Amino acid sequence: MGCLMNIAETLDRLPPLPAAATRLLRELGSPDADLDEAVRIIRTDESLTASVLRTANSAALGARGRTLDLRAAVVRLGARTVAHQALELAAAPTFRDAGVAFDVRRGEQWRAAIGGARAAEELGIRCGAEPERCFVAALLRDIGRLAFDLHHQQTGAEIPRPPAGEDFVAFEHRTFGVDHPTLGADLATRWGLPAEVCAAIRHHHHPPARDEGGSVLLDVVHLADAAARFAGLGLGCDGLLYPVSTAAMDRLGVDRGDLERLALSAAVAVFELEAGLNDPDDSAASRSDSPQPADRSARRTA
């Protein structure tokens, strides 16, 4: 498939997160957030505007009457929900076609990103971690796959299946001299993401112990990734070939039943989000730039 330098060089050709989404997240994350400024930022992005209005008008929220007032929609939803939508939409174009080198079907990487992010947020709340940071780190945990994908587009080679029983990250490193968690952390650093988020991406398959640089965030993202896989989200040639850290489970007080419940939450979150994106009351125009459900009828093509 290529050498370390060829794959790592693709990081320079990968796009940053959309400007409107990152500006909105900074604004909403500020202790003195300005709602009017948030609305101005949202208005600069067509798809974000449509998504906020669509969610605010959703019957699932019990909204009384439909609104076309963006400020009213932001007030109705709350800053946290709007921030989530900004991230989910930022991830949509990035992940919609991701994972081809790993034999992941079109749309599945986006579903895995969202499912894992929602699971991480839920687990973070339970464990006393900052839920928004858990959400961001889990959402972006597999961005290192993008470098492999771009290299695949240039060479046509896919990642082969490892020998039975071999850990997939170790297989990647042995085969290519680099692995997707390392590439993902490097890309997150180039995007200017917080150091702890970069560390969570780097260690999302193998969280270190506390005395080796580990943290609650790293354990949360690792277990959220496992939950998303248990839910069948984003599985490709790597499948379930990543060990679940029993040490991380012990540190967070999580058992197998908790992981199964998180997996169900992840699957339900993705289903509900897809249902909202396909609301029959929405116009075709408002949906044109929104993420679409996974195509389960055929393998994706490069």
Steps between C-alpha positions, in 0.01 A plus 500: 500500500790734552762605746475712811610822327251466216208446736607767750546757223128478420427687826604821325230444238212436740262794560444663840162500672252750346563855623138574599478191719827567681414870553160401638650246738745757634219751551262257669781361713581841644370580852367832366359365173314754288181348362468762227857429384418128493201572279715711266748213468224247429359723226831480311451126450199384299500141617545597865211746478274234348601244762438732797156599368413139421591378848328790673183419309521127566193339647734296718582816694134572558529837331179701485475636150772521238743791492715655230664732755858380542553680831183346642616161376836535681324604821260207468778246451757635742870560442602142567273351235605762245866426571434130442333575169796711392737213570278238340471707186872572500564126516245412232697597185823383663372154586229435241746339259758395760622149567530371144851369565356303791215357291242710688171562320407854398359694793601248764800696624275800563256279690785357709630851574159623617414184694833499681474872578156461656620199702804696620284792607272269697790320663681827568202637692490183708875514574524870576690591182422805288231364264570741214868407492408130510262559210761679287779251565280198426350660191847550351669187637537332158609798290832324442315272261468798264872488424477132409194578285675775307798275441262225384346737245845555354616137502179293491629273777286404798616402845525120514354290778746416778581149617238355732521639851743786430414841640416725205700804614809282540432352156475846342826609658681181402371518142523873423728644766214715629149451638176696474491617867846657461408665170173622653676660795747671264214633288310623807815683611522669159136606539587666829284277721569484877790277605277267703268447203805416285614255768156336510514449123854359522405252774138420417580131448762467777445744788800519733486474878477820705869491597589465130312808382147362498185689600127459539451649152728240338314216672161645406589533131646149493187342649270713283685371193448144626130568554461634145665185366276280713209685338635401157585857399786560257623144478734420213793265448615584853167385644532440873877444487571746778526388863272661757706615796373335816728739691311798351172332593620454857624858523159633397295238682349369175396139441397304191135583556582871506680468167202320349270778619737760355498310170121516495509873577747555216283312252184684609674839478607431141153374408331808645744737330448330163124510550522874562713552190238316295199681647238489219385850597840645407552634150747333267701820492549505876627142492735531203813566704410283798663166583316202357439156650738221418455321169456140612417364157850492355863544584623852463736587220802720502 
